[in-house]
Amino acid sequence: MVNKTELCKKIMGIYPELGSCDRNLIINWDQKNNAWAVDFELKGEKIRHFLEDADASACMLDRQCVGMSIEFGQFL
């Protein structure tokens, strides 16, 4: 499973305008949804997005970040 600190750093590396880890970009494993819950505030709007572990893992291994990039890019 992906480490939440490393995942946050990876997201920040792709989209630094989303904020900073543990300040306005908070990531936790959501057991109920079996996915990473990514909470962030952007332009006064609070957003929660679920990121599948398989997508997060692929990106962390530098295999494919397209899915994650598309998902978070829509908020910018």
Phi, psi and omega in degrees: 000150181289147175274130186296327178293316179293322178297317179298316178298322180294314178298317179295327177294327180275318184230075181297339181286354178286341179130211180229149183300139178062010175248291175238008173232106186239130183237131177216153176282128180255105182299319184299318182264356180051047182204166175281128174267118180249111180253130175210158178245128182222122179056041178080000181251129178270131184231138172240128180232140177258131182241120180298142182299324180297319178293317179297317180297316180299318180291319180299329179271009181058030177273312182199119177246008184300311181301314180294320180296318179295317183297315182276332179297333180293341182271351183266000000 
